[in-house]
């Protein structure tokens, strides 16, 4: 059939399915999430009118400085992300394109995903309390309650743990663990004090600097990601363990000792 058409007509006929395919590619939903810097919250203070950390059964210090946990804000698990959305975000410094499965559990409904994230946050809080009290050799009668609204997942574990330590013991010699600074960071924590990697670090550093942080604690395995779009004026401190994070903050406060960078 095409051989009987003039060349311009033949090209036009062939172009129709190509245009259709391109249009489908541009507007069809893709398995990605678009992310940007999210909120930060000072775990030593209040969030939405409630203290983030409440401790009973032991004297609590009055703290200076801030320990800010960081988040990313991603398109919802049921959001339609097109090729145009991906291309627009790919070249923006304050946005990132992430595989949907890296942000949300695969194959779950929106309600199941929300429940999963809430469960992970609860588990992270319990583990943070266990890690902090173990580090301080505190007795079992110390009760810690953690409350942070509208945030899910496990990535605030390290900052929760440091917040508990600062409220109970500070730097161990009467000073603040923060040294009066605004310190931000991210990282999971396990009961033995091991710091685990998380996602979206390059966006979290931007959120931290936006909200006044001058120091950012980052899991060492994610140093290269943290340096990719590092805001001016933000110092990276690489951590692998809770003890290492505490030691680094004490060294910063006292102005001596080792502070591992990226």
Rosetta blueprint (number, residue, H / E / L):
1 X L
2 X H
3 X H
4 X H
5 X L
6 X L
7 X H
8 X H
9 X H
10 X H
11 X H
12 X H
13 X H
14 X H
15 X H
16 X H
17 X H
18 X H
19 X H
20 X H
21 X H
22 X H
23 X H
24 X H
25 X H
26 X H
27 X H
28 X L
29 X L
30 X L
31 X L
32 X E
33 X E
34 X E
35 X E
36 X E
37 X E
38 X E
39 X E
40 X E
41 X E
42 X E
43 X L
44 X L
45 X L
46 X E
47 X E
48 X L
49 X L
50 X E
51 X E
52 X L
53 X E
54 X E
55 X E
56 X E
57 X L
58 X L
59 X L
60 X L
61 X L
62 X L
63 X L
64 X L
65 X L
66 X E
67 X E
68 X E
69 X E
70 X E
71 X E
72 X E
73 X E
74 X E
75 X L
76 X L
77 X L
78 X L
79 X L
80 X L
81 X L
82 X L
83 X H
84 X H
85 X H
86 X H
87 X H
88 X H
89 X H
90 X H
91 X L
92 X L
93 X L
94 X L
95 X E
96 X E
97 X E
98 X E
99 X E
100 X H
101 X H
102 X H
103 X H
104 X L
105 X L
106 X L
107 X L
108 X L
109 X L
110 X H
111 X H
112 X H
113 X H
114 X H
115 X H
116 X H
117 X H
118 X H
119 X H
120 X H
121 X H
122 X H
123 X H
124 X H
125 X H
126 X H
127 X H
128 X H
129 X H
130 X H
131 X H
132 X H
133 X H
134 X H
135 X H
136 X H
137 X L
138 X L
139 X L
140 X L
141 X L
142 X L
143 X E
144 X E
145 X E
146 X E
147 X L
148 X L
149 X L
150 X L
151 X L
152 X L
153 X L
154 X L
155 X L
156 X L
157 X H
158 X H
159 X H
160 X H
161 X H
162 X H
163 X H
164 X H
165 X H
166 X H
167 X H
168 X H
169 X L
170 X L
171 X L
172 X L
173 X L
174 X L
175 X L
176 X L
177 X L
178 X L
179 X L
180 X L
181 X L
182 X E
183 X E
184 X E
185 X E
186 X L
187 X L
188 X E
189 X E
190 X L
191 X L
192 X L
193 X L
194 X E
195 X E
196 X E
197 X L
198 X L
199 X L
200 X L
201 X H
202 X H
203 X H
204 X H
205 X H
206 X H
207 X H
208 X H
209 X H
210 X H
211 X L
212 X L
213 X L
214 X L
215 X E
216 X E
217 X E
218 X E
219 X E
220 X H
221 X H
222 X H
223 X H
224 X H
225 X H
226 X H
227 X H
228 X H
229 X L
230 X L
231 X L
232 X L
233 X L
234 X L
235 X E
236 X E
237 X E
238 X E
239 X E
240 X L
241 X E
242 X H
243 X H
244 X H
245 X H
246 X H
247 X H
248 X H
249 X H
250 X H
251 X H
252 X H
253 X H
254 X H
255 X L
256 X L
257 X L
258 X L
259 X L
260 X L
261 X L
262 X L
